Amino acid sequence: MGVMSGPYVIRGSVSLPEAELMWRFSRSSGPGGQHVNTSDSQVELRFDLAATDALPEVWKARALERLAGRLVGGVVSVRASEHRSQWRNRETAAVRLAALLAEATAPPPKPRIKRKIPRGINERRLREKKARGETKRGRSGRDW
């Protein structure tokens, strides 16, 4: 087996610290035949978001707020079991965690600017509407 392809970049120069990643392996269901019964190919990757110093404080607060439903004691976890190889599942889980944190730490979208319609445009529209109504009203009772 080779070296993992890390560091897993969250955004910019910030990446997942290898020392703070907690790995757990278990038997995976799914493809693999008899191999699946003997190897621990399912991967669970845990990252203590509440205790980490790897993220800037603003990002950390944003991520804690946005991932509140997924956190258990300040720890976020990701599972991967798609591949038969534990190694590939490790890669998948790390990439998935980095993507999750990138999305959770992203700055909020800029507010949309509500444009104000100039007063004159609305007044002209109402004037034309009223004139059209008068024209139609004048048609009733006319003998052809």
C-alpha positions in Angstrom: 0.0 0.0 0.0 1.1 3.5 -0.8 0.9 6.8 1.1 -2.5 8.5 1.4 -2.9 11.3 -1.1 -3.5 14.0 1.6 -3.4 16.7 2.8 -7.1 17.1 2.3 -7.7 20.8 1.6 -10.8 22.3 3.0 -10.3 25.7 1.3 -7.3 27.9 0.5 -4.4 26.9 2.7 -6.5 25.2 5.4 -6.5 21.4 5.3 -7.6 18.5 7.6 -4.9 17.9 10.2 -3.9 14.2 9.9 -3.2 14.0 13.7 -6.8 15.0 14.5 -8.5 12.5 12.3 -9.9 9.4 14.2 -10.3 6.3 12.1 -12.5 3.3 12.8 -12.8 0.2 10.7 -15.4 -2.5 10.6 -16.8 -5.2 8.3 -18.7 -3.8 5.4 -21.8 -5.2 3.8 -22.1 -5.2 0.0 -19.8 -6.4 -2.8 -16.8 -8.5 -2.1 -18.0 -12.1 -1.7 -16.3 -14.1 1.0 -13.6 -11.4 1.2 -16.2 -9.1 2.9 -16.6 -11.5 5.8 -12.9 -11.4 6.7 -11.7 -7.9 6.2 -12.6 -4.6 7.9 -13.2 -2.5 4.8 -15.8 -0.1 6.0 -14.3 3.2 7.3 -15.7 5.7 9.7 -13.7 8.9 9.9 -14.3 11.2 12.9 -13.2 14.8 13.4 -13.5 16.8 16.6 -14.8 20.0 15.2 -15.4 21.6 18.6 -11.9 21.0 19.9 -9.8 21.7 16.7 -7.4 24.6 16.3 -6.8 23.9 12.6 -9.8 26.0 11.5 -10.0 29.8 11.9 -12.4 30.7 14.7 -15.0 32.3 12.3 -15.0 29.1 10.1 -15.2 26.9 13.2 -18.2 28.8 14.6 -19.9 28.8 11.2 -19.4 25.0 10.8 -20.6 24.2 14.3 -23.8 26.1 13.6 -24.4 24.6 10.2 -23.5 21.0 11.2 -25.3 21.1 14.6 -27.7 18.3 13.5 -24.8 16.0 12.5 -22.5 16.6 15.5 -22.3 14.2 18.4 -20.5 15.9 21.2 -18.8 18.4 18.8 -17.6 15.5 16.6 -18.6 15.1 13.0 -18.3 11.6 11.4 -18.3 10.3 7.9 -18.6 6.7 6.6 -17.5 5.1 3.5 -18.1 1.5 2.4 -18.6 1.7 -1.4 -15.2 0.0 -2.3 -13.9 -3.4 -1.5 -10.6 -1.9 -0.5 -10.2 -0.3 2.9 -7.6 2.0 1.4 -10.1 3.4 -1.2 -12.7 3.8 1.5 -10.3 5.8 3.6 -9.6 8.1 0.6 -13.4 8.4 0.0 -14.1 9.2 3.6 -11.4 11.8 3.9 -12.4 13.6 0.7 -16.1 13.5 1.8 -15.2 15.0 5.2 -13.1 17.8 3.5 -16.0 18.6 1.1 -18.5 18.7 4.0 -16.3 21.1 6.0 -15.7 23.2 2.9 -19.4 23.6 2.4 -20.1 24.2 6.1 -17.3 26.9 6.5 -18.2 28.8 3.3 -19.1 32.4 3.8 -22.8 33.2 3.6 -24.1 34.3 0.2 -24.3 38.1 -0.4 -27.8 39.5 0.1 -29.8 40.1 -3.0 -30.3 43.8 -3.7 -34.0 44.7 -4.0 -34.4 47.2 -6.7 -36.9 50.0 -6.2 -39.2 50.8 -9.1 -39.2 54.5 -10.0 -42.5 56.2 -8.9 -43.2 57.7 -12.3 -43.3 54.3 -14.0 -46.0 53.0 -11.7 -48.0 56.2 -12.0 -47.9 56.1 -15.8 -49.0 52.4 -15.7 -52.0 53.3 -13.5 -52.9 56.2 -15.7 -52.9 54.1 -18.8 -54.9 51.3 -17.0 -57.5 53.8 -16.0 -57.8 55.2 -19.5 -58.2 51.7 -20.9 -61.0 51.0 -18.4 -62.8 54.3 -19.4 -62.6 53.3 -23.1 -64.1 49.9 -22.3 -66.8 51.4 -20.0 -67.8 53.8 -22.8 -68.6 50.8 -25.1 -71.4 49.5 -23.0 -74.9 50.5 -24.0 -73.8 51.5 -27.5 -76.2 50.5 -30.3 -74.7 49.0 -33.3 
